[in-house]
Amino acid sequence: MTAAEPEAAGPTPAELDSAERELGVSFPAEYRAHLLAGSPGRAVFRPYRSAAGWTWGGALPTRIDLLAEPFPHPDSYAEADLALDAREPRPEDFAEGQAHLAAWRAWDLECEEWEGRKTAGAVVLEEHGCGFATLLAVTGPLAGTVWWDGRATCDRIVPLSTDHLGGAGPVTFGAWVGPGSWELLPPGWS
């Protein structure tokens, strides 16, 4: 919990119903049950109403404006990442530095918006420092699954899984809440 998040035992069923209506989502059942139980065993960021509307605690933002959109599987945007990188303005393509700088700034804003879209449909459950976070997909086909946002160092969002080598898919909130993120990272992640 952060200073920005009010201290409370947890949201009530009516508050969660209100949040779901206003945000245009249905919280995964395991997450909803955990929130209603007052987060026993593992504290996670939870929705609360601020002066601006529903939000989550923590320094890393949950994109409320994109929450109702389906959480995209990281494999779905690999080609778009490469295309965006290939469009980075290069100094040698401009007659003068100010024109390059202006083009680069516009491209950088496009990159920032694109990076935000990678967490559409997800809430931040925990922060781990250095820009790392655990995400819960709340919308789309991946709703209820838990992911590691490692973009701070490797530009990747990866599934948290009990068997990465065996091809197991991402864990659900209920399977994640016991061991936590560090135990479910891919082998060799450090």
C-alpha angles and dihedrals in degrees: 000000000000133000088258093059115079116237111248139141091250139285121301122235089256091052092050090048089052092048092050092050094047095043095043094234141107113224114232109263096242092051092046091050091049091051092049091049089059095252098287115192098007128039112221130177108268135195117267134169115253128179087271095049134262117355142148131244125253138071096267109076128240103218099236090178090060099035096104092053117092116267105249120230107241091237089061095071103038093105093046089052090054092047092050091048090050090055094058106131112248122209092232090062092064131070093218138023098242092058090050092048092051092049092046092050091051090049091048091053089051089051091050092052090046091052090052090054090059089072096044110138094021137103127209109248098178140357120222102189129256091061095300119134143168114236131200116207107223101174139044130022091318095054112141095026126117127228139186115232102210097159090120090077111008106024090238140119108202133187119253106230143171091223116025094163092049092051098249113164127238117302122248123243091262093054091045099049094072105047097023130210103302093059093050101049121117115273113277095023111138 
